[in-house]
Amino acid sequence: MPRGKSENSRNGARTGLRRVAEIAGVSTATVSRAMNNPDVVSPELRERIASVVKSVGWVPHGAARALATRRAGAIGAVFPTLSHGDFARAIEGLQQEAAKHGFTLLLACSEYSADLEFEQVRKFVERGVDAVLLVGELHHPELAGFLSRHKVPCRNMFFYSPATHGQSIGPDNHKALYRLTNYLVGLGHRRFGVLAQDVATNDRARARIQGIRDALAEHGLAVRPEHFVIGKWTIREGRELFRRILRQAPRPTAVICGNGYLAVGAMLESQAMGIKVPEELSIAGYDDIEIMQELPIPITTVRVQSQEVGRRAAECLIDMVEGREIAIAFECEAEIVIRASSGPAPAA
């Protein structure tokens, strides 16, 4: 009976290992240590072995290495969408930090569905990932128990709350929008419109809305029901939602948008309607996608350290996998970036 592909691969891996050891003048065990646990090998020897590996073009067999180390050397990350500016920057940070420690990053998209997110996590675990990263703290009710049974470490990104300190890495969404709202109140605004994201599966959006409401309540203010609308995260929706709330009199003098795309849509529609920004109305957003600062009227927004969120999240999980003490700051402070779209409230 002919040998299967997996057996041939294993034999090829053993042959490559012996060849590298022979040329480098070391034992096969030393080569294995250099590949799987480089910290126990001297820098000079590690460099020599790496040079030989490169010259012979040997690619270590992943399954064999995973068996030897009991690790796959992989982190699985599930994002609601892969097209969002902040998520894309976080992926860059994740990739860079994971690669620095010899880990591979695997990505999946949940499309803001808790069921699909759980399905993707199950597939990651079936493939033996060492750890999992998710977005937010709102997940399928069975997910936490599933990861616990399989002893797979997990942390969340883009959400921070003092109540769950240590479980998530990211900005305090509530605090960020609380501060942004107070900034606009300080400019004299009393009538607010809100273009919010759907909160059904998005705890970050829910925290942002509550931050706006809490800040306004402290000043005896509230958003009128007709000035509060919910969408998802597209520029087109931003335009449609903005026009809807501007039909209601009296008009708001400041509009806060739940993400960068909604803010861009609001700005484009304001110009199509002939509204002077910020003289007649101020617009502010959350996230800082590139187009926001390139528009004729750049948009005031909350900037998230997205790449740093990804970097810290990867560092946290790698420390957990390798049994080291976690030494990161879980809260990534968000910054209010003031641009030309916000200004004093118009005179009564």
Secondary structure, DSSP 8 states (H G I E B T S, - for coil): ----HHHHHHHHHHHHHHHHHHHHTS-HHHHHHHHH-GGGS-HHHHHHHHHHHHHHT----HHHHHHHHT---EEEEEES-SS-HHHHHHHHHHHHHHHHTT-EEEEEE-TT-HHHHHHHHHHHHHTT-SEEEEESS---TTHHHHHHHTT--EEEES---GGGTTTEEB--HHHHHHHHHHHHHHTT---EEEEEE--TT-HHHHHHHHHHHHHHHHTT----GGGEEEE-S-HHHHHHHHHHHHTSSS--SEEEESSHHHHHHHHHHHHHTT--TTTT-EEEEES--THHHHSSS--EEEE--HHHHHHHHHHHHHHHHTT------SB---EEE--TT-------
